[in-house]
């Protein structure tokens, strides 16, 4: 399982990988068919479910971050 850091943004994470922000928050996803269930920290319930090409924005470490579900098994993470 790969771990990415905030300094790696922009990056693409795959199933089983996660990104850890400077403030300690982590983001990961699990595939649910074509949809991506996005989790923050150790949550058991997804914060959001994204279908391919759908986006979700949030703030972490004082920066706006955008998640985009990809058609392949991946989640693009970049600054908004």
C-alpha positions in Angstrom: 0.0 0.0 0.0 1.5 3.3 -1.0 1.3 6.5 1.0 1.4 9.9 -0.6 2.1 13.2 1.1 0.6 16.7 0.5 3.8 17.7 -1.2 3.0 15.0 -3.9 -0.1 16.9 -5.1 -1.1 16.8 -7.9 -1.2 13.0 -7.9 -3.3 10.0 -8.7 -4.0 7.4 -6.0 -5.2 3.9 -6.7 -7.4 1.5 -4.7 -5.6 0.7 -1.4 -3.4 3.9 -1.5 -3.9 7.0 0.5 -2.7 10.6 0.8 -1.8 12.2 4.1 -2.1 16.0 4.4 0.2 18.1 6.5 -2.6 18.6 9.1 -2.8 14.8 9.6 -6.0 14.3 7.6 -5.9 11.3 5.2 -8.0 10.5 2.2 -8.5 7.1 0.5 -11.2 5.5 -1.6 -12.7 2.1 -2.3 -14.2 1.1 -5.6 -17.9 0.4 -5.7 -18.4 -0.6 -9.3 -17.5 2.5 -11.3 -18.1 4.7 -8.3 -15.4 5.7 -5.8 -16.4 5.8 -2.1 -14.2 8.5 -0.6 -13.2 8.2 3.1 -11.4 10.7 5.3 -9.3 9.4 8.3 -10.5 6.1 9.8 -14.2 6.6 8.8 -16.3 3.5 8.2 -18.8 5.5 6.2 -17.9 7.2 2.9 -18.0 11.0 3.0 -18.9 11.1 -0.6 -19.5 8.8 -3.6 -18.0 10.0 -6.9 -18.8 8.6 -10.3 -16.2 9.0 -13.1 -15.5 12.6 -13.9 -17.4 13.9 -10.8 -15.5 16.2 -8.5 -15.5 17.0 -4.7 -13.8 20.0 -3.1 -12.7 20.4 0.5 -10.2 22.4 2.5 -7.1 20.9 4.3 -4.1 22.6 5.7 -5.5 26.0 4.6 -5.7 25.0 0.9 -8.7 24.0 -1.3 -8.3 20.5 -2.7 -10.2 18.9 -5.5 -10.8 15.2 -5.9 -11.8 13.8 -9.3 -13.0 10.2 -9.9 -11.3 8.6 -12.9 -12.7 6.0 -15.2 -9.9 3.6 -14.4 -9.2 2.6 -10.8 -8.0 6.0 -9.6 -8.7 9.3 -7.9 -7.0 12.4 -9.1 -6.0 14.8 -6.3 -5.1 18.4 -7.1 -5.4 21.9 -5.7 -8.6 23.7 -6.7 
